[in-house]
């Protein structure tokens, strides 16, 4: 249940930031390695932004 809540929250954030196309793009990823690589890239970007503040 917690995973479902997290997914719904992430889905809302993605819709706000990037629109519907981002949801469809993430949904089509079937390779766990690709998904992990995207998450790591996003975490690095977030860290850089927060460090710059």
OpenMM code with the backbone's topology and positions (N, CA, C; nanometers):
from openmm import Vec3, app, unit

residues = "UNK UNK UNK UNK UNK UNK UNK UNK UNK UNK UNK UNK UNK UNK UNK UNK UNK UNK UNK UNK UNK UNK UNK UNK UNK UNK UNK UNK UNK UNK UNK UNK UNK UNK UNK UNK UNK UNK UNK UNK UNK UNK UNK UNK UNK UNK UNK UNK UNK UNK UNK UNK UNK".split()
positions = [
    Vec3(0.0822, -0.1187, 0.0000),
    Vec3(0.0000, 0.0000, 0.0000),
    Vec3(0.0869, 0.1256, 0.0000),
    Vec3(0.1944, 0.1268, 0.0769),
    Vec3(0.2810, 0.2446, 0.0812),
    Vec3(0.3429, 0.2716, -0.0546),
    Vec3(0.3789, 0.1652, -0.1261),
    Vec3(0.4370, 0.1829, -0.2595),
    Vec3(0.3362, 0.2481, -0.3527),
    Vec3(0.2116, 0.2092, -0.3407),
    Vec3(0.1074, 0.2672, -0.4248),
    Vec3(0.0884, 0.4153, -0.3933),
    Vec3(0.0945, 0.4512, -0.2664),
    Vec3(0.0821, 0.5918, -0.2274),
    Vec3(0.2015, 0.6713, -0.2792),
    Vec3(0.3217, 0.6132, -0.2660),
    Vec3(0.4411, 0.6810, -0.3161),
    Vec3(0.4332, 0.7018, -0.4659),
    Vec3(0.3870, 0.5996, -0.5385),
    Vec3(0.3760, 0.6115, -0.6829),
    Vec3(0.2774, 0.7200, -0.7201),
    Vec3(0.1642, 0.7251, -0.6519),
    Vec3(0.0641, 0.8278, -0.6817),
    Vec3(0.1199, 0.9672, -0.6559),
    Vec3(0.1947, 0.9825, -0.5472),
    Vec3(0.2555, 1.1117, -0.5168),
    Vec3(0.3569, 1.1509, -0.6222),
    Vec3(0.4407, 1.0542, -0.6614),
    Vec3(0.5409, 1.0807, -0.7652),
    Vec3(0.4726, 1.1147, -0.8970),
    Vec3(0.3651, 1.0456, -0.9262),
    Vec3(0.2908, 1.0712, -1.0497),
    Vec3(0.2380, 1.2148, -1.0524),
    Vec3(0.1850, 1.2621, -0.9429),
    Vec3(0.1331, 1.3992, -0.9369),
    Vec3(0.2453, 1.5019, -0.9551),
    Vec3(0.3586, 1.4749, -0.8919),
    Vec3(0.4717, 1.5676, -0.9044),
    Vec3(0.5222, 1.5719, -1.0471),
    Vec3(0.5343, 1.4560, -1.1090),
    Vec3(0.5812, 1.4506, -1.2481),
    Vec3(0.4842, 1.5239, -1.3392),
    Vec3(0.3551, 1.5053, -1.3178),
    Vec3(0.2554, 1.5751, -1.3996),
    Vec3(0.2719, 1.7265, -1.3868),
    Vec3(0.2953, 1.7715, -1.2652),
    Vec3(0.3109, 1.9153, -1.2442),
    Vec3(0.4367, 1.9696, -1.3096),
    Vec3(0.5465, 1.8959, -1.2984),
    Vec3(0.6741, 1.9462, -1.3475),
    Vec3(0.6940, 1.9278, -1.4974),
    Vec3(0.6514, 1.8151, -1.5495),
    Vec3(0.6830, 1.7850, -1.6887),
    Vec3(0.5617, 1.7568, -1.7761),
    Vec3(0.4488, 1.7369, -1.7175),
    Vec3(0.3300, 1.7086, -1.7950),
    Vec3(0.3096, 1.5596, -1.8180),
    Vec3(0.2071, 1.5278, -1.8925),
    Vec3(0.1658, 1.3895, -1.9162),
    Vec3(0.2696, 1.3052, -1.9891),
    Vec3(0.3489, 1.3658, -2.0757),
    Vec3(0.4463, 1.2888, -2.1541),
    Vec3(0.5483, 1.2194, -2.0640),
    Vec3(0.5850, 1.2796, -1.9535),
    Vec3(0.6826, 1.2198, -1.8627),
    Vec3(0.6271, 1.0920, -1.8005),
    Vec3(0.4996, 1.0905, -1.7678),
    Vec3(0.4365, 0.9719, -1.7096),
    Vec3(0.4421, 0.8569, -1.8092),
    Vec3(0.4077, 0.8844, -1.9328),
    Vec3(0.4087, 0.7793, -2.0347),
    Vec3(0.5506, 0.7286, -2.0584),
    Vec3(0.6486, 0.8173, -2.0531),
    Vec3(0.7877, 0.7780, -2.0747),
    Vec3(0.8365, 0.6867, -1.9623),
    Vec3(0.8064, 0.7207, -1.8391),
    Vec3(0.8484, 0.6376, -1.7261),
    Vec3(0.7748, 0.5042, -1.7281),
    Vec3(0.6487, 0.5048, -1.7651),
    Vec3(0.5700, 0.3816, -1.7673),
    Vec3(0.6225, 0.2827, -1.8707),
    Vec3(0.6848, 0.3299, -1.9780),
    Vec3(0.7308, 0.2386, -2.0818),
    Vec3(0.8667, 0.1763, -2.0505),
    Vec3(0.9334, 0.2206, -1.9456),
    Vec3(1.0642, 0.1653, -1.9098),
    Vec3(1.0437, 0.0269, -1.8487),
    Vec3(1.0998, -0.0736, -1.9141),
    Vec3(1.0872, -0.2108, -1.8660),
    Vec3(1.2169, -0.2625, -1.8062),
    Vec3(1.3271, -0.1951, -1.8326),
    Vec3(1.4574, -0.2395, -1.7858),
    Vec3(1.4882, -0.1752, -1.6506),
    Vec3(1.5018, -0.2550, -1.5445),
    Vec3(1.5298, -0.1980, -1.4122),
    Vec3(1.6594, -0.1172, -1.4082),
    Vec3(1.7590, -0.1567, -1.4863),
    Vec3(1.8857, -0.0833, -1.4876),
    Vec3(1.8657, 0.0575, -1.5443),
    Vec3(1.7840, 0.0693, -1.6480),
    Vec3(1.7570, 0.2012, -1.7074),
    Vec3(1.6809, 0.2895, -1.6087),
    Vec3(1.5835, 0.2314, -1.5409),
    Vec3(1.5070, 0.3073, -1.4426),
    Vec3(1.5978, 0.3546, -1.3287),
    Vec3(1.6856, 0.2666, -1.2818),
    Vec3(1.7780, 0.3043, -1.1750),
    Vec3(1.8729, 0.4149, -1.2206),
    Vec3(1.9215, 0.4048, -1.3440),
    Vec3(2.0113, 0.5072, -1.3971),
    Vec3(1.9414, 0.6426, -1.4024),
    Vec3(1.8161, 0.6441, -1.4424),
    Vec3(1.7408, 0.7701, -1.4472),
    Vec3(1.7200, 0.8268, -1.3068),
    Vec3(1.6929, 0.7389, -1.2112),
    Vec3(1.6735, 0.7849, -1.0739),
    Vec3(1.8024, 0.8423, -1.0170),
    Vec3(1.9146, 0.7778, -1.0464),
    Vec3(2.0434, 0.8276, -0.9987),
    Vec3(2.0736, 0.9629, -1.0617),
    Vec3(2.0489, 0.9761, -1.1919),
    Vec3(2.0701, 1.1048, -1.2590),
    Vec3(1.9854, 1.2142, -1.1955),
    Vec3(1.8605, 1.1820, -1.1663),
    Vec3(1.7727, 1.2793, -1.1031),
    Vec3(1.8200, 1.3173, -0.9639),
    Vec3(1.8692, 1.2183, -0.8891),
    Vec3(1.9190, 1.2462, -0.7544),
    Vec3(2.0430, 1.3348, -0.7601),
    Vec3(2.1297, 1.3111, -0.8572),
    Vec3(2.2505, 1.3937, -0.8713),
    Vec3(2.2128, 1.5369, -0.9057),
    Vec3(2.1174, 1.5533, -0.9984),
    Vec3(2.0728, 1.6878, -1.0346),
    Vec3(2.0126, 1.7590, -0.9135),
    Vec3(1.9303, 1.6876, -0.8387),
    Vec3(1.8683, 1.7462, -0.7198),
    Vec3(1.9736, 1.7889, -0.6191),
    Vec3(2.0740, 1.7034, -0.5985),
    Vec3(2.1812, 1.7352, -0.5049),
    Vec3(2.2578, 1.8595, -0.5492),
    Vec3(2.2848, 1.8700, -0.6796),
    Vec3(2.3557, 1.9872, -0.7304),
    Vec3(2.2751, 2.1154, -0.7092),
    Vec3(2.1456, 2.1073, -0.7352),
    Vec3(2.0594, 2.2246, -0.7176),
    Vec3(2.0559, 2.2654, -0.5706),
    Vec3(2.0385, 2.1682, -0.4832),
    Vec3(2.0323, 2.2002, -0.3403),
    Vec3(2.1665, 2.2510, -0.2880),
    Vec3(2.2752, 2.1988, -0.3404),
    Vec3(2.4083, 2.2452, -0.2993),
    Vec3(2.4325, 2.3885, -0.3453),
    Vec3(2.3789, 2.4238, -0.4603),
    Vec3(2.3975, 2.5582, -0.5143),
    Vec3(2.3213, 2.6619, -0.4315),
    Vec3(2.2129, 2.6202, -0.3702),
    Vec3(2.1348, 2.7131, -0.2884),
    Vec3(2.2126, 2.7459, -0.1658),
] * unit.nanometer
topology = app.Topology()
chain = topology.addChain("A")
for resn in residues:
    res = topology.addResidue(resn, chain)
    for name in ("N", "CA", "C"):
        topology.addAtom(name, app.Element.getBySymbol(name[0]), res)
